[in-house]
Amino acid sequence: MSRDPTKLKLFHLADGLAVQVYRVTRGFPVEERYGLQGQLRRTAVSVPTNVVEGSARNSEKDYLHFVDVAIASASEVRYLLGLSARLGILRSADEEPLVSRYDDLIRGLPKALERAPASEAWSLKSEAWSLRSEAFMLRTRSPRPAVRSPGVTK
């Protein structure tokens, strides 16, 4: 069941916000090109991209997963905008309206999750948390192998 994301007001909001993030980050210092500027831009683009990708999926479960990822990305952008302002890289006159519009977007996207049957939405959220927990456990459990210099023996 393919959906048309261009019919969603929230898609257009997310798309417009991505363009605005690109515009306001143009003035970031050169040393932030691969740091905060790049992260903000990638994450801002991730929001509408995940809505588009989810819309192209055949199952409701896959669609909901991508909407969930879009919500998380929008939350990340909101944080990074605030961080940029606190670091003095982004003017509060640019940050405040963007954060407000991301708040609107974050409040609106979960409505897509509410449209799914309750059991499917719950299952999707449980699965996402389970995968996150498993990934964390794998990262913290497996120590890195010791690196030995060539020619050194014990």
VODODREN-990041 format. One record per residue (C-alpha): residue in one letter; x, y negated, z; residue number from 1. Coordinates in steps of 0.2 Angstrom, whole numbers, padded with zeros to 4 digits, m for minus. Layout:
# VODODREN-990041
  r     px     py     pz    k
  A      X      Y      Z  NUM
...
***
This chain:
# VODODREN-990041
  r     px     py     pz    k
  M   0000   0000   0000    1
  S   0010  m0015  m0006    2
  R   0005  m0032   0001    3
  D   0008  m0049  m0007    4
  P   0019  m0059   0005    5
  T   0016  m0075  m0005    6
  K  m0002  m0075   0001    7
  L   0003  m0076   0020    8
  K   0004  m0094   0027    9
  L   0018  m0087   0039   10
  F   0029  m0082   0025   11
  H   0028  m0099   0017   12
  L   0032  m0107   0034   13
  A   0047  m0095   0037   14
  D   0053  m0098   0019   15
  G   0052  m0117   0021   16
  L   0061  m0116   0038   17
  A   0075  m0106   0030   18
  V   0078  m0120   0018   19
  Q   0077  m0133   0032   20
  V   0090  m0123   0042   21
  Y   0102  m0123   0027   22
  R   0099  m0142   0025   23
  V   0103  m0146   0043   24
  T   0118  m0135   0044   25
  R   0126  m0143   0030   26
  G   0134  m0156   0042   27
  F   0142  m0143   0053   28
  P   0160  m0144   0055   29
  V   0171  m0134   0043   30
  E   0177  m0122   0057   31
  E   0159  m0117   0060   32
  R   0157  m0111   0042   33
  Y   0160  m0093   0046   34
  G   0153  m0094   0064   35
  L   0138  m0103   0070   36
  Q   0133  m0111   0053   37
  G   0134  m0094   0044   38
  Q   0125  m0085   0058   39
  L   0111  m0097   0058   40
  R   0109  m0097   0040   41
  R   0109  m0078   0039   42
  T   0097  m0076   0053   43
  A   0085  m0090   0046   44
  V   0085  m0081   0029   45
  S   0082  m0064   0038   46
  V   0064  m0070   0044   47
  P   0056  m0072   0027   48
  T   0066  m0058   0019   49
  N   0060  m0045   0032   50
  V   0042  m0051   0029   51
  V   0045  m0048   0010   52
  E   0053  m0031   0013   53
  G   0040  m0025   0025   54
  S   0026  m0030   0013   55
  A   0034  m0019   0000   56
  R   0033  m0004   0011   57
  N   0020   0009   0008   58
  S   0016   0013   0027   59
  E   0008   0002   0040   60
  K   0022   0008   0052   61
  D   0036   0002   0040   62
  Y   0027  m0014   0038   63
  L   0025  m0017   0056   64
  H   0043  m0013   0059   65
  F   0049  m0026   0047   66
  V   0037  m0039   0055   67
  D   0045  m0035   0072   68
  V   0062  m0038   0065   69
  A   0056  m0054   0058   70
  I   0050  m0059   0075   71
  A   0067  m0055   0083   72
  S   0076  m0065   0069   73
  A   0065  m0080   0072   74
  S   0069  m0079   0091   75
  E   0087  m0078   0087   76
  V   0086  m0094   0075   77
  R   0077  m0103   0089   78
  Y   0091  m0099   0101   79
  L   0105  m0103   0089   80
  L   0097  m0120   0085   81
  G   0097  m0124   0104   82
  L   0115  m0118   0106   83
  S   0120  m0129   0092   84
  A   0112  m0144   0100   85
  R   0120  m0141   0117   86
  L   0137  m0140   0109   87
  G   0134  m0156   0100   88
  I   0135  m0149   0083   89
  L   0116  m0152   0079   90
  R   0107  m0168   0083   91
  S   0092  m0166   0094   92
  A   0082  m0175   0081   93
  D   0085  m0161   0069   94
  E   0084  m0147   0082   95
  E   0068  m0151   0091   96
  P   0056  m0151   0076   97
  L   0064  m0135   0070   98
  V   0062  m0126   0086   99
  S   0044  m0131   0088  100
  R   0040  m0124   0070  101
  Y   0050  m0108   0075  102
  D   0039  m0107   0090  103
  D   0023  m0108   0079  104
  L   0031  m0094   0068  105
  I   0035  m0083   0083  106
  R   0017  m0085   0090  107
  G   0010  m0081   0073  108
  L   0019  m0066   0067  109
  P   0013  m0054   0081  110
  K  m0004  m0056   0074  111
  A   0001  m0045   0060  112
  L   0005  m0032   0074  113
  E  m0012  m0034   0081  114
  R  m0020  m0029   0065  115
  A  m0013  m0011   0066  116
  P  m0022   0002   0076  117
  A  m0016   0001   0094  118
  S  m0008   0018   0095  119
  E   0002   0015   0079  120
  A   0009  m0002   0086  121
  W   0013   0005   0103  122
  S   0022   0020   0094  123
  L   0032   0008   0083  124
  K   0037  m0003   0098  125
  S   0042   0013   0109  126
  E   0052   0019   0094  127
  A   0061   0003   0092  128
  W   0066   0002   0111  129
  S   0071   0020   0110  130
  L   0083   0017   0095  131
  R   0090   0002   0104  132
  S   0093   0011   0120  133
  E   0101   0026   0110  134
  A   0113   0014   0101  135
  F   0118   0005   0117  136
  M   0122   0022   0125  137
  L   0132   0028   0111  138
  R   0142   0011   0111  139
  T   0146   0012   0130  140
  R   0148   0031   0131  141
  S   0161   0034   0118  142
  P   0178   0027   0122  143
  R   0190   0022   0109  144
  P   0204   0034   0106  145
  A   0221   0029   0112  146
  V   0232   0022   0099  147
  R   0250   0028   0099  148
  S   0265   0021   0090  149
  P   0273   0031   0077  150
  G   0287   0041   0083  151
  V   0282   0040   0101  152
  T   0279   0057   0110  153
  K   0273   0061   0127  154
***
